[in-house]
C-alpha cells in the first residue's frame, strides 16, 4: 500500500517540516546523501549538462553545519543551454587575444603543393588492328563494320559459347562489339553475301517473266493501237490517190495488179469508207487498212460491173484499221455502196451468217448457200474473222444489188441522206 503524502498524516493534519526533519535544510542534506548510482553522480558533476558547478564540490557537512554554513549552490547557465542545443553560433563572441599574445599562423598549402600542377586528361589512343593485304582485300564496306552494342540483347552463357565453338571455333563478330572481323570471319561474310544457286535461278526466272510481260504489253499496245493508226493513214492515202487518178482519167475498168486499188466501199450505217484493192494478201492489202477482192483460183469472184455474179471482199475485224469490226450490227435493208470511177453500185443487206469455218468457200459462190438467194444474180459478200481478236471462224454478210447509178448523175440517195 502506498504511503501517505508527507504533507499530511493519517489524521489529516497539515505537514510540519520542522517536526518531521528537525532543522531547516535537513531534507536537502538527506537527499544529497542518497547512495543511488543513477541519481548520485560523481563529485563535482551533475546529470544535467545545463547546470554548472562553481568549483570543486565541498565535502559533505553534517546537517547542523549545513544550516549554519550554507553550501555553494549550483547555478543555471543559459549560455551553456543555448550552446548545447544550437551549436557554436550561439556562443558569445570571445575577445581576440592581444596582438602580442597571438601565435604566428602557418599558411595553408596550395592545390599545386598538395596535388601537383593540373594537366588535362589525355584521350586513349585509337585502336588500330594489325592487318595484312589479304585481310584488307576481303573486307568490304559491309563486312568492315563495328557492331553497335545492343542493350536489350541477353549475355551469352556457357552453353552458347560451346555451340559457337562446335560450329566455327569462334563467335561471330556481331557478338563481340567493337572487335574487327578476322580473316576467317571476313571470308564467311563474303560467302554469306553471295546468292545461292536457287536464288540466282529464281532471280533469272523473275527477270525473264518481267521481260516477257513487258514485251507482251508492248505487243498488245502495238496491235490494238498503233496498227489502227498506221492502217488508217495508209488507207486514207490510198483513197486519196485513187480519187486523184479518177479525176485524171487513169483508172479505167479492167484488170488490176495485186494490191492496186480500184473502188471505194461505203457502209453508211457504220460510217465506213474504205478503199477496195485487188487480192486478199495480208501484207499488201488487209494490213494496210484496205478491203481485198477475192480474185485467185477457186476463190475468184466477179467484179461489180459484171451483169451477173457475186462480188466478194474480205477485211479485218480487229487491228490494222478494223474496217469490218461492226458488220454484225447491219440489218436487212441497210445500204452498201461500191463506188468506181464511172458508177455507183448500191446493194441492200439481205442476210448474215454469224459463224462458219474458214474453209467454207461456198459462201462466196455465185449463189451462196444459206444466203437466201435461189438463183444467180448480182450479189455482194462481206467476210471477216470471228470471234473478235481471233481468226478461228468467219462471219458472212450478204447483199443484193438494187441500183446502178452513173457518176455524172450524182451520188445515190443512200450516200446523200
Order of alpha helices (4+ residues) and beta strands (2+ residues): alpha-alpha-beta-alpha-beta-alpha-alpha-alpha-alpha-alpha-alpha-alpha-beta-beta-beta-beta-beta-beta-beta-beta-alpha
